Amino acid sequence: MVVKYRLRLYIFTIMLLVGFGALAQRLWNLSVERNEEFVHKIPTTKEWRARVPGTRGEIKDRNGITIVANKPSFEVRIDLKTLVDEFKKQVEEENKGKPAELKRKVPMREFLFPNQGIMRSKEEIDIVAIFDEVIIGSLNQLGLASGYNANNLRVHYRTHRGVVPWAYRSDLSFEDFAKFAEHRLGLPGVHIEARPVRQYLFDSMACHALGYVAGADVEKVSEEEIKEWDSYVPDDYGVAGLEKSFDDDLRGRPGIRTWLQNEKGRLVREISYQEPRKGNDVYLTIDARIQMIAEMALRESTPAIGRGAVVVLNPATGEVLAMAAVPSYNPNKFIPAISKADLQAYNNNTTNPLLNRSVRSFVPGSTYKIMTSLAGILGGVQRDVWNCPGGLTFGNRYMQCWIGQKGGAHGSLDLSSAIKQSCNCYFYKYGNHAGDANMTKAGDMLGLGTRTGIELEEEDPGILPTKRWWNANRPREPFSEATMANISIGQGAVQASPLQMAGVAAAVGNGGLAFKPHLLKKVMDGNELVREQKPDLRANFADFGLTPEKIELVRKGMWRVVMEDGGTARAARINNVEVAGKTGTAQNWRHNEKGESVKDNHTLFITFAPYVNPKFACCILVQGGKGGGVSAAPIAKRVMEQALALETGYTVNLASVPEVQGNFNPVEVVSFEGMPPVQLPGSSEEEAGDSGDNEPPPKRAPRAEQNVRVRAAVRQEADEEGSRNVRNQQPQQPAQRRGLLKRLFGR
């Protein structure tokens, strides 16, 4: 019997050992060999990495005054992947133990998409339905729900599959931001951020030069870079102006925010935070005080200027001290995205408020005679004297002087006198005797007909109509003496920007050094200099035989334009300051709203002051003006007078600059408060329009202005579908305990 029981015990022991062995092997298989497989199946915590956009560097003027800074924008962003995953888990939990016919399904919908020219349908998760149920439903109870654009949400989720957070709201007040922050742990995928966005401190001041930025655009980021993050928020980027030109300098380096994410996909606590690094600060050559002076001169004149520009340069360096243009726009309207109403207002405004007229080319009129004067010096005809009988005939074409249109004549003139009188007949002959080669050389010296190199990609090179250009672009029209005569007075095919013409004034004013204009002063990384822009000399007139004595003939003529009686720009005189300048009135036509050609002359004035060792060179453009001497010169006086007064204690209060809507109203005589209006041109004292032909509108269609349109993200307005479930409830206030007297007496 003992042997029998021992046998059973042995067999039981062996079976027990085999069972434990099998169990141990199974445990080894599950816990060790298949560990990685089950790690991803068991709900657990994980680290959640979010890219934090870098802060853009600031833009400052030459004296360190901040023009463009950053401000916090309180935003609510939704991690749609986390939201969908949490919703799926919730549905799965609800379905446990239910029969198949009662189980809830994740909402789906079909959408149409083009494929090889055929519209096809595809099923996708209805992200709007999930968002409304999980997020909007909770926010309604907190009184924080807001309508949104449902179509935009669907496109965003379809495109990025939840990797890139969707911006639900970007206009939170600080109070709402605090409420969202208080309750965010109860809302899956909801992240509350204070993100730095652009702020243009003086609104429209220098808007065309500064440009604007657009909100973060994930389409500009590679898929590989996005996959490195659980949440990817790209950087804002420069779209126009200096914001675009110096985008690489201004962009900051991104930071990293790491959170602990629980098994339900909710962020529990922050593990680490690496701060984003601010971008480099860009210092401009612009002087904010002079910029303000130029801006207000265009706004405070009587009448206010509807379309025009002011450019002020430092003649000794080529630095741009001011660059203003009207109509204008407010770049703050683009932050964080422009509204549809503002977008339509800008794009439908026929005066083109986004056009930077400072670097757009126009027919320069008689201001171009300064370039022609230099060409004549190159040709050795600067001492020649010619007679103005009121008009000249070239071939079968009779071309008048402006004074001939009034029945007069200038008689015999030398170069300085011809500049003073702005005599067309003199320059008809002078330009033809100078010849095409010297006109081309003088234009090249001054940088006409080519981009100046200013740090603005929208700069127009203009047209220097040499004989080669003419034969290439107008082969059916002969390059005749009449053609050269018209070019010599800045008419016809000639095109130059206010910036280029300010450069002409600067080069003559400083005695023959043509600098390339620039807006960059330096780039700083904190207190460390990254790079600095030095003056860049385009041409030294002395290298071409233009001695100071020869250049003085031109300078003296420009002095006489302003300082002598009978000059065409007496309105530019400044007390106790010798001013030199040249007026211009160019024939121009435009199409009105009916498609008809209507006269819309360009009036200009270029100037430098003081006459000896000038500190400023300037060009004024007024579109639709009567004459350079009465429409543009008074503005130059205002700008130069106040800019020069800065050295003697004059102060400028920097403040918000309002945008100008623009108009096509004719500008007759410009004046300012405290400045008497200029007398209307007399028969022999002022140019009333120095165009040579006084012809009707040309057969060639008027040159249409470049239509500059907004290039930025449009704020998505809430649609009907995104608003239908918004039913905010007033948060219940806790009942207040009544005081003792109220409880006793019931009051």
KABEL-V65582 format. One record per backbone hydrogen bond with DSSP energy under -0.5 kcal/mol. CO is the residue of the C=O (numbers start at 1). NH is the residue of the N-H. E is the energy in kcal/mol with one decimal. If there is no record, write none. Layout:
# KABEL-V65582
co:CO nh:NH e:E
co:CO nh:NH e:E
This chain:
# KABEL-V65582
co:1 nh:5 e:-2.4
co:2 nh:6 e:-2.3
co:3 nh:7 e:-2.0
co:4 nh:8 e:-1.7
co:5 nh:9 e:-2.3
co:6 nh:10 e:-2.6
co:7 nh:11 e:-2.7
co:8 nh:12 e:-2.7
co:9 nh:13 e:-2.6
co:10 nh:14 e:-2.9
co:11 nh:15 e:-2.6
co:12 nh:16 e:-2.6
co:13 nh:17 e:-2.7
co:14 nh:18 e:-2.7
co:15 nh:19 e:-2.7
co:16 nh:20 e:-2.8
co:17 nh:21 e:-2.5
co:18 nh:22 e:-2.6
co:19 nh:23 e:-2.6
co:20 nh:24 e:-2.9
co:21 nh:25 e:-2.6
co:22 nh:26 e:-2.3
co:23 nh:27 e:-2.7
co:24 nh:28 e:-2.6
co:25 nh:29 e:-2.3
co:26 nh:30 e:-2.5
co:27 nh:31 e:-3.1
co:28 nh:32 e:-2.1
co:28 nh:33 e:-1.9
co:29 nh:34 e:-1.9
co:32 nh:35 e:-1.1
co:34 nh:38 e:-1.8
co:35 nh:39 e:-2.2
co:36 nh:40 e:-1.2
co:38 nh:41 e:-0.6
co:38 nh:42 e:-2.1
co:46 nh:261 e:-3.3
co:47 nh:49 e:-0.5
co:48 nh:259 e:-2.5
co:49 nh:230 e:-1.8
co:49 nh:231 e:-1.5
co:50 nh:257 e:-2.3
co:51 nh:53 e:-0.6
co:52 nh:255 e:-2.8
co:55 nh:279 e:-2.7
co:58 nh:60 e:-0.5
co:58 nh:282 e:-2.5
co:59 nh:67 e:-3.0
co:59 nh:68 e:-2.1
co:60 nh:284 e:-2.9
co:61 nh:64 e:-1.9
co:65 nh:61 e:-2.5
co:67 nh:201 e:-1.7
co:67 nh:202 e:-0.5
co:68 nh:59 e:-2.0
co:69 nh:199 e:-2.2
co:71 nh:197 e:-3.1
co:72 nh:74 e:-0.5
co:73 nh:75 e:-0.6
co:73 nh:195 e:-2.8
co:74 nh:172 e:-1.7
co:75 nh:77 e:-0.5
co:75 nh:193 e:-2.4
co:76 nh:168 e:-2.1
co:76 nh:169 e:-1.6
co:77 nh:79 e:-0.5
co:77 nh:191 e:-2.9
co:78 nh:80 e:-1.2
co:78 nh:166 e:-2.5
co:79 nh:83 e:-2.1
co:80 nh:84 e:-2.6
co:81 nh:85 e:-2.7
co:82 nh:86 e:-2.5
co:83 nh:87 e:-2.0
co:84 nh:88 e:-2.5
co:85 nh:89 e:-2.0
co:86 nh:90 e:-2.1
co:87 nh:91 e:-2.5
co:88 nh:92 e:-2.5
co:89 nh:93 e:-2.3
co:90 nh:94 e:-2.2
co:91 nh:95 e:-1.7
co:93 nh:96 e:-0.9
co:95 nh:98 e:-2.0
co:99 nh:102 e:-1.6
co:99 nh:103 e:-0.8
co:100 nh:103 e:-0.8
co:107 nh:126 e:-2.5
co:109 nh:124 e:-3.0
co:111 nh:122 e:-1.8
co:113 nh:120 e:-3.0
co:115 nh:118 e:-1.4
co:118 nh:115 e:-2.8
co:118 nh:120 e:-0.5
co:120 nh:113 e:-2.8
co:122 nh:111 e:-2.4
co:124 nh:109 e:-2.6
co:125 nh:127 e:-1.7
co:126 nh:130 e:-1.8
co:127 nh:131 e:-2.7
co:128 nh:132 e:-2.7
co:129 nh:133 e:-2.1
co:130 nh:134 e:-2.7
co:131 nh:135 e:-1.9
co:131 nh:136 e:-2.0
co:132 nh:137 e:-1.7
co:134 nh:138 e:-0.6
co:135 nh:139 e:-2.8
co:136 nh:140 e:-2.5
co:137 nh:141 e:-1.0
co:138 nh:142 e:-0.9
co:139 nh:143 e:-0.8
co:139 nh:144 e:-2.6
co:139 nh:145 e:-0.7
co:140 nh:143 e:-0.7
co:140 nh:729 e:-3.0
co:148 nh:150 e:-0.9
co:148 nh:719 e:-1.6
co:149 nh:153 e:-1.8
co:150 nh:154 e:-2.3
co:151 nh:155 e:-2.4
co:152 nh:156 e:-2.3
co:153 nh:157 e:-2.4
co:154 nh:158 e:-2.6
co:155 nh:159 e:-2.1
co:156 nh:160 e:-2.5
co:157 nh:161 e:-2.2
co:160 nh:163 e:-2.1
co:162 nh:81 e:-0.9
co:163 nh:165 e:-0.6
co:163 nh:232 e:-1.1
co:166 nh:78 e:-2.9
co:166 nh:168 e:-1.0
co:169 nh:76 e:-3.1
co:173 nh:177 e:-2.6
co:174 nh:178 e:-2.2
co:175 nh:179 e:-1.8
co:176 nh:180 e:-2.8
co:177 nh:181 e:-2.5
co:178 nh:182 e:-1.8
co:179 nh:183 e:-1.4
co:180 nh:184 e:-0.9
co:183 nh:186 e:-1.5
co:184 nh:187 e:-1.8
co:186 nh:188 e:-0.5
co:187 nh:190 e:-1.6
co:189 nh:79 e:-3.6
co:189 nh:191 e:-0.5
co:191 nh:77 e:-2.7
co:191 nh:193 e:-0.5
co:193 nh:75 e:-3.1
co:193 nh:195 e:-0.7
co:195 nh:73 e:-2.8
co:197 nh:71 e:-2.7
co:199 nh:69 e:-2.7
co:199 nh:201 e:-0.9
co:200 nh:203 e:-1.9
co:202 nh:205 e:-1.7
co:202 nh:657 e:-1.9
co:204 nh:207 e:-2.0
co:206 nh:210 e:-2.9
co:207 nh:211 e:-2.8
co:209 nh:242 e:-2.5
co:210 nh:243 e:-2.3
co:212 nh:239 e:-2.6
co:212 nh:240 e:-1.4
co:214 nh:237 e:-1.8
co:216 nh:218 e:-0.5
co:217 nh:220 e:-1.5
co:218 nh:221 e:-1.9
co:222 nh:226 e:-1.7
co:223 nh:227 e:-2.2
co:224 nh:228 e:-0.5
co:225 nh:228 e:-0.9
co:226 nh:229 e:-1.9
co:231 nh:51 e:-2.8
co:231 nh:233 e:-0.6
co:232 nh:234 e:-0.6
co:235 nh:217 e:-0.7
co:237 nh:214 e:-2.7
co:240 nh:212 e:-0.6
co:240 nh:243 e:-0.6
co:240 nh:244 e:-0.8
co:241 nh:244 e:-0.9
co:241 nh:245 e:-2.2
co:242 nh:246 e:-2.6
co:244 nh:247 e:-1.5
co:246 nh:250 e:-2.5
co:247 nh:251 e:-2.3
co:249 nh:280 e:-2.3
co:250 nh:57 e:-2.6
co:253 nh:277 e:-2.4
co:255 nh:52 e:-2.6
co:256 nh:258 e:-0.5
co:256 nh:274 e:-3.4
co:257 nh:50 e:-2.4
co:257 nh:259 e:-0.5
co:258 nh:271 e:-2.8
co:258 nh:272 e:-1.6
co:259 nh:48 e:-2.8
co:259 nh:261 e:-0.6
co:260 nh:262 e:-0.5
co:260 nh:268 e:-3.3
co:260 nh:269 e:-0.8
co:261 nh:46 e:-2.0
co:262 nh:265 e:-2.2
co:266 nh:262 e:-2.8
co:266 nh:268 e:-0.6
co:269 nh:260 e:-3.1
co:272 nh:258 e:-2.7
co:273 nh:275 e:-0.7
co:274 nh:256 e:-1.6
co:277 nh:253 e:-1.5
co:281 nh:283 e:-0.6
co:281 nh:524 e:-2.9
co:282 nh:60 e:-2.7
co:283 nh:521 e:-3.0
co:283 nh:522 e:-1.6
co:286 nh:62 e:-2.6
co:286 nh:288 e:-0.7
co:287 nh:291 e:-2.8
co:288 nh:292 e:-2.2
co:289 nh:293 e:-2.1
co:290 nh:294 e:-2.5
co:291 nh:295 e:-2.6
co:292 nh:296 e:-2.5
co:293 nh:297 e:-1.8
co:294 nh:298 e:-1.4
co:295 nh:299 e:-0.8
co:296 nh:300 e:-3.2
co:297 nh:301 e:-0.6
co:298 nh:305 e:-2.0
co:301 nh:303 e:-0.5
co:302 nh:671 e:-1.7
co:307 nh:623 e:-2.4
co:308 nh:326 e:-2.4
co:309 nh:621 e:-2.6
co:310 nh:324 e:-2.7
co:311 nh:619 e:-2.1
co:312 nh:321 e:-2.7
co:312 nh:322 e:-1.5
co:313 nh:315 e:-0.8
co:313 nh:617 e:-2.1
co:314 nh:317 e:-1.7
co:314 nh:318 e:-2.9
co:318 nh:518 e:-1.6
co:319 nh:314 e:-2.2
co:319 nh:321 e:-0.7
co:321 nh:287 e:-2.1
co:322 nh:312 e:-2.4
co:324 nh:310 e:-2.7
co:326 nh:308 e:-2.5
co:329 nh:331 e:-0.7
co:330 nh:333 e:-2.0
co:331 nh:334 e:-1.6
co:332 nh:335 e:-1.5
co:338 nh:715 e:-3.8
co:339 nh:343 e:-2.5
co:340 nh:344 e:-2.5
co:341 nh:345 e:-2.2
co:342 nh:346 e:-2.5
co:343 nh:347 e:-2.7
co:344 nh:348 e:-2.3
co:345 nh:349 e:-0.6
co:346 nh:349 e:-0.7
co:348 nh:350 e:-0.8
co:349 nh:352 e:-2.0
co:352 nh:355 e:-1.4
co:355 nh:357 e:-1.3
co:356 nh:359 e:-1.4
co:357 nh:498 e:-0.7
co:358 nh:499 e:-2.0
co:359 nh:460 e:-2.9
co:360 nh:498 e:-0.6
co:362 nh:364 e:-0.6
co:362 nh:496 e:-2.7
co:364 nh:367 e:-1.3
co:365 nh:368 e:-2.0
co:366 nh:369 e:-1.5
co:367 nh:370 e:-1.3
co:368 nh:371 e:-0.5
co:368 nh:372 e:-2.1
co:369 nh:373 e:-2.2
co:370 nh:374 e:-1.7
co:371 nh:375 e:-2.0
co:372 nh:376 e:-2.2
co:373 nh:377 e:-1.6
co:374 nh:378 e:-2.0
co:375 nh:379 e:-1.6
co:376 nh:380 e:-0.5
co:376 nh:381 e:-2.6
co:377 nh:380 e:-1.0
co:381 nh:384 e:-1.4
co:382 nh:415 e:-0.6
co:386 nh:413 e:-2.5
co:387 nh:389 e:-0.7
co:388 nh:411 e:-2.4
co:390 nh:401 e:-2.2
co:392 nh:399 e:-3.7
co:393 nh:395 e:-0.5
co:394 nh:397 e:-1.8
co:396 nh:398 e:-0.5
co:397 nh:394 e:-3.2
co:397 nh:399 e:-0.6
co:399 nh:392 e:-2.9
co:401 nh:405 e:-1.3
co:403 nh:406 e:-0.9
co:403 nh:408 e:-2.7
co:404 nh:407 e:-1.5
co:411 nh:388 e:-1.9
co:413 nh:386 e:-1.8
co:414 nh:418 e:-2.4
co:415 nh:419 e:-2.2
co:416 nh:420 e:-2.3
co:417 nh:421 e:-2.7
co:418 nh:422 e:-1.1
co:418 nh:423 e:-1.8
co:420 nh:568 e:-0.8
co:423 nh:427 e:-1.4
co:424 nh:428 e:-2.3
co:425 nh:429 e:-1.7
co:426 nh:430 e:-2.8
co:427 nh:431 e:-2.4
co:428 nh:432 e:-1.4
co:429 nh:433 e:-2.4
co:430 nh:434 e:-2.1
co:431 nh:435 e:-2.0
co:435 nh:439 e:-2.1
co:436 nh:440 e:-2.4
co:437 nh:441 e:-2.2
co:438 nh:442 e:-2.6
co:439 nh:443 e:-2.1
co:440 nh:444 e:-2.3
co:441 nh:445 e:-2.4
co:442 nh:446 e:-1.7
co:443 nh:447 e:-0.7
co:443 nh:448 e:-2.8
co:444 nh:447 e:-0.7
co:447 nh:450 e:-0.7
co:454 nh:456 e:-2.4
co:456 nh:459 e:-1.6
co:461 nh:449 e:-0.6
co:463 nh:465 e:-0.7
co:463 nh:495 e:-1.8
co:464 nh:466 e:-2.2
co:466 nh:470 e:-2.6
co:467 nh:471 e:-2.5
co:468 nh:472 e:-1.7
co:469 nh:473 e:-2.3
co:470 nh:474 e:-3.3
co:474 nh:477 e:-1.8
co:478 nh:480 e:-1.4
co:480 nh:484 e:-2.2
co:481 nh:485 e:-2.5
co:482 nh:486 e:-2.2
co:483 nh:487 e:-2.3
co:484 nh:488 e:-2.3
co:485 nh:489 e:-0.8
co:486 nh:489 e:-0.6
co:486 nh:491 e:-2.2
co:487 nh:490 e:-2.1
co:490 nh:365 e:-2.0
co:491 nh:494 e:-1.4
co:495 nh:463 e:-1.9
co:496 nh:362 e:-2.8
co:497 nh:501 e:-2.5
co:498 nh:502 e:-2.3
co:499 nh:503 e:-1.7
co:500 nh:504 e:-1.5
co:501 nh:505 e:-2.0
co:502 nh:506 e:-2.3
co:503 nh:507 e:-2.4
co:504 nh:508 e:-2.0
co:505 nh:509 e:-2.5
co:506 nh:510 e:-2.3
co:507 nh:512 e:-2.4
co:507 nh:513 e:-0.7
co:508 nh:511 e:-1.0
co:512 nh:514 e:-0.6
co:512 nh:541 e:-3.1
co:513 nh:515 e:-0.8
co:514 nh:538 e:-3.0
co:514 nh:539 e:-1.6
co:515 nh:517 e:-0.5
co:518 nh:320 e:-2.3
co:519 nh:285 e:-2.6
co:521 nh:533 e:-2.0
co:522 nh:283 e:-3.0
co:523 nh:530 e:-2.9
co:523 nh:531 e:-1.3
co:524 nh:281 e:-2.8
co:524 nh:526 e:-0.7
co:525 nh:527 e:-0.5
co:525 nh:528 e:-2.1
co:528 nh:525 e:-3.2
co:531 nh:523 e:-2.6
co:532 nh:534 e:-0.6
co:535 nh:537 e:-0.6
co:536 nh:516 e:-3.3
co:539 nh:514 e:-3.0
co:539 nh:541 e:-0.6
co:540 nh:543 e:-2.0
co:541 nh:544 e:-1.9
co:541 nh:546 e:-2.1
co:542 nh:545 e:-1.5
co:545 nh:547 e:-1.3
co:547 nh:551 e:-2.4
co:548 nh:552 e:-1.9
co:549 nh:553 e:-0.6
co:550 nh:553 e:-1.0
co:550 nh:554 e:-0.6
co:551 nh:554 e:-0.8
co:551 nh:555 e:-2.3
co:552 nh:556 e:-3.0
co:553 nh:557 e:-1.4
co:554 nh:558 e:-2.2
co:555 nh:559 e:-2.2
co:556 nh:560 e:-2.3
co:557 nh:561 e:-1.4
co:558 nh:562 e:-0.9
co:558 nh:581 e:-2.0
co:559 nh:562 e:-0.7
co:559 nh:563 e:-3.1
co:560 nh:564 e:-1.2
co:561 nh:569 e:-2.3
co:564 nh:567 e:-1.9
co:567 nh:570 e:-0.6
co:569 nh:572 e:-1.9
co:570 nh:573 e:-1.6
co:574 nh:577 e:-2.0
co:577 nh:574 e:-0.7
co:577 nh:579 e:-0.6
co:578 nh:610 e:-0.6
co:578 nh:611 e:-1.0
co:580 nh:608 e:-2.1
co:582 nh:606 e:-2.4
co:584 nh:604 e:-3.2
co:586 nh:602 e:-2.1
co:588 nh:600 e:-3.5
co:590 nh:598 e:-3.1
co:592 nh:595 e:-2.2
co:596 nh:592 e:-2.4
co:596 nh:598 e:-0.6
co:598 nh:590 e:-2.5
co:601 nh:603 e:-0.6
co:601 nh:624 e:-2.7
co:601 nh:625 e:-0.9
co:602 nh:586 e:-3.3
co:603 nh:622 e:-2.8
co:604 nh:584 e:-2.0
co:605 nh:620 e:-2.5
co:606 nh:582 e:-2.4
co:607 nh:618 e:-2.9
co:608 nh:580 e:-2.2
co:609 nh:615 e:-1.6
co:609 nh:616 e:-2.2
co:611 nh:613 e:-0.5
co:616 nh:609 e:-2.0
co:617 nh:313 e:-3.2
co:618 nh:607 e:-2.4
co:619 nh:311 e:-2.0
co:620 nh:605 e:-1.7
co:621 nh:309 e:-2.0
co:622 nh:603 e:-2.3
co:622 nh:625 e:-0.9
co:624 nh:667 e:-2.6
co:627 nh:630 e:-0.7
co:627 nh:631 e:-2.9
co:627 nh:632 e:-0.6
co:628 nh:632 e:-0.9
co:628 nh:633 e:-2.3
co:630 nh:670 e:-2.6
co:632 nh:635 e:-0.7
co:632 nh:636 e:-1.7
co:633 nh:637 e:-2.3
co:634 nh:638 e:-1.9
co:635 nh:639 e:-2.4
co:636 nh:640 e:-3.0
co:637 nh:641 e:-2.5
co:638 nh:642 e:-1.8
co:639 nh:643 e:-2.4
co:640 nh:644 e:-2.6
co:641 nh:645 e:-1.4
co:642 nh:646 e:-0.6
co:643 nh:646 e:-0.9
co:644 nh:647 e:-1.1
co:645 nh:648 e:-1.4
co:645 nh:650 e:-2.2
co:646 nh:649 e:-1.1
co:652 nh:654 e:-0.7
co:656 nh:658 e:-0.6
co:657 nh:204 e:-2.0
co:660 nh:328 e:-1.9
co:666 nh:668 e:-0.7
co:667 nh:626 e:-1.4
co:668 nh:626 e:-0.6
co:671 nh:302 e:-2.9
co:672 nh:675 e:-2.8
co:674 nh:676 e:-0.5
co:675 nh:672 e:-0.6
co:682 nh:686 e:-1.0
co:686 nh:688 e:-0.5
co:692 nh:400 e:-1.6
co:706 nh:708 e:-1.1
co:707 nh:709 e:-0.6
co:713 nh:338 e:-1.7
co:715 nh:717 e:-0.8
co:719 nh:723 e:-0.6
co:720 nh:723 e:-0.9
co:720 nh:724 e:-1.2
co:722 nh:148 e:-0.7
co:723 nh:726 e:-1.4
co:725 nh:727 e:-0.9
co:729 nh:731 e:-0.5
co:739 nh:743 e:-2.2
co:740 nh:744 e:-2.1
co:741 nh:745 e:-2.6
co:742 nh:746 e:-1.6
